[in-house]
């Protein structure tokens, strides 16, 4: 241990689940906060998660898109000696592989409130970071095996800012991509929503749309782009109002920026549950659901069947002029009056806090430093 500095600067390998933008955005925020405190940061992941990861703050970014589980395990075994802690945002399979590769593992989970059963990697992790939401603290407290390794953190959003409405309407389509449907289906949803929002506008305000690189490429629309988290926050806080997919990351960003928001029809089962909770607790300005268009999805069936149903209704909506017209009418009706006052989602930040990256960063650095010291002791 004589060759180690008095203050340990641990090395972290970060990762995020390729399901929507929420996990990748949370990791990107954490990376910026961790970089000054660490001796090195790396990222390993695939698909759309790479859209938001940058060098710097990462010294290395490892793209695992298309690799099999054995190939990813082999890569992690090669990387393991270079890092003290593997940190995954909700990619539980990657967390399990990292553990098998010999890495200490920490898990950040934005959906502790939601999972019917938490995955084994949550219990195997040396640190489990649970983002606060309805029922999270109660669930942690009731689970002795989880409680001993868990830290409940406020949402991973920056301190709140003042909403200063400008001249644009924001359409935020983060969270559309996931492994259970094709990019073409995600792009179809995005195209339908964007057309409806544009058609519903009557005052000439421009519409600015944000989505993943793959969906943006499929749309080939000059009004659609991919933005990092800081740029998204600026677009939100300066929008007259926003139309957003009901992912929890989007909800907490609405809480941070104060933008009044129309929540769009959900594209997965957690979206549906979150939008309902928001409405039930009075934190929702306006929302649309599939029954508003005469379309119904059974959210209680297994996930693959749910997402097949979502793809089916999106294709049905695209095929029927009457349904598209109804979508435009419903968007216009739901958005009427938005932009006159800050959004109700601000109440989420009042209830669950903000700037959770500080508490999460402190816990990760403390855990990684302890792992670094243990590794140094093992070598001495």
Buried (B, 14 or more C-beta within 10 A) or exposed (E): EEEEEEEBBBBBBBBBBBBBBBBBBBBBBBBBBBBEBBBBBBBBBBBBBBBBBEEEBBBEBBBBEEBEEEEBBBBBBEBBEEBBBBBBBBBBEBBBBBBBBEBBBBBBBBBBBBBEEBBEBBBBBBBBBBBBBBEBBEBBEEBEEBEEBBBBBBBBBBEBEEBEBBEBBBBBBBBBBBEBBEBEBBBBBBBBBBBBBBBBBEEEBEBBBBBBBBBBEBBEBEEBBBBBBEEBBBBBBBBBBBBBBBBBBBBBBBBBBBBBBBBBBBBBBBBBBBBBBBBEEEBBBBBBBBEBBEBEBEBEEEEEEBBBBBBEBBBEBBEEEEBBEBBBBBBBBBBEEBBEEBBBBBBBBEBBBBBBBBBBBBBBBBBBBBBBBEBBEEEE
